[in-house]
Amino acid sequence: MSLNKIAYTALVAFISVVLTLLATGLLMGRSPEPAADTLRPIGAAELAAHNHRDSCWKAIDGKVYDVTPYLPEHSGDEALTLDWCGKDASTAWHNKRPGKAHSPSAALLLQSYLIGQFASSATAAAPPRQALTTPPGAADRSPRPSAKVLLGLAPGTYLDGIYRGQFSDRGEMQVSLQFSLREHRLHDIELRYLAYAGVNYLKLSEEHPSYPVLRQYRQGIAHLEGQPLANLFDLYEPGQVVEDIDAFSGATLRASKIISAVRDALNRGVYQWQ
């Protein structure tokens, strides 16, 4: 290929890139985001009035967007989209799939629907964080890791819904559980499977020598019912949770399996919307 042909090919490629940028920007009429002090303040009450298909406003990261014109073009679940109309939809925006935000191109498109500043976002007080309690006599021990570090994500990242997770070792599932998450609290925790070395502990009678193992798991789960996610790590101190800790020294290991199963469920994301 001659140098002239190479130069011509490069020029065509360059022009194509320029035209693409123009098509996605200038020709679609998108302008830079206005400064915050030039946006009209919109309060929670006004936002809440636009909560239906004919007028759908959403607050995302402190700004309000009128996404009504986009609703017919949205390819996702319409019911789920409409559920966030008239509300602060920041959590849903940053969790198109659990833990995965919308794409940069979607963020660019969103700016074309910007209509105001969410007035409540600047003045709303942050909800108090649930502090982890320190059991008596724990002052001389190393402090437990923070819940934020152990969960791997900050509170508020996980959406409400039903979750399922499990703990497996060497390819063998040992623990499987299901729970509901509502406003970052654990509810309806169900032990769906509990086995080890071929023994199904959920089918053991109370007279069986290994039944206390099942009782410990149930005590740990009962302790978590209705608790904030952060309290999941109370189980790292099973002496404060399990009644018969002296009878079974493996309580710490079992608590860790419950924690691992819960974290697996959170990593998998919502199993079923409520």
C-alpha positions, 0 to 999 in steps of 0.5 A: 500500500502506498503512502498516499493510500495510508494517509487517506485511510488515516484521514477517513478514520479521523473524520469518522471519529469527529463525526461520531463525537458530533453525533453523540454530542452537538447534534443531540443538543446536549449542553454542559451541566448547569452550575448548582447555584443556577438550578431551581431548588425543588423540595421533597414535597414538589418532587413527590407530586411527580410520581407517575407515568405522565410526570416522572421526576427523580432526585439523583445525587442531589439533583432533580431530573424530569425523565418523563420523555424518556420513559417510552424509550426505556428498555428495562422493567417499567414497573420498577422504573415508575416505582422511583418516580417522585423519590430520591432514586440515587440508590437505584441509579448506582445499582442498575445491577447490585453494586453496578451503576449505570453507564457513562453514556446513560449519565450523559443522557441523564443530564439532558433531563436536569431541571433543578437542585434537590433542596432537601439534599443540602439540609437533610441530616445524615441518618445516625449510624448503628454503632457496634456494641462492645461486649463486657470484658472485651476491652482487653481484646483487639477491636473487631474490624469495622463492618464497612471493611468486612462487608466490602461496601458502605451501608446503603449500597444494598437494595431491599429484596430477598437474598440467597447465599451459601457457604461451600468448602472444597466444592461441598455446600455446607450452609445455605440461607435466605433472608429479606433486606429491608432498610438495611436490616435483616429479616425472615432469615431462613436456614435452607440447607445445613450439612456436613460430611453427608449429614443433613443437620436439618433432619436431626432429632433433638436426641441426636448427639449432633443436634446442638450444632443445629441449635447453635446455627438457629441461635445465631440466626435468631440473634440477627433477626431485625438487626442492621447489617453491621450487627452481622459481625456480632457473630464473631463473638459467639459467646454473646450470642450462643447459649451453649458455647461451652458445650461446643467449641466450634461455635466461632467456626459456625458463626463464620459460615453464617457470615460467609453465606450472608456476604455471598448473598449480598455479592450475588445481589437481589434474588427476588424483589419484594 
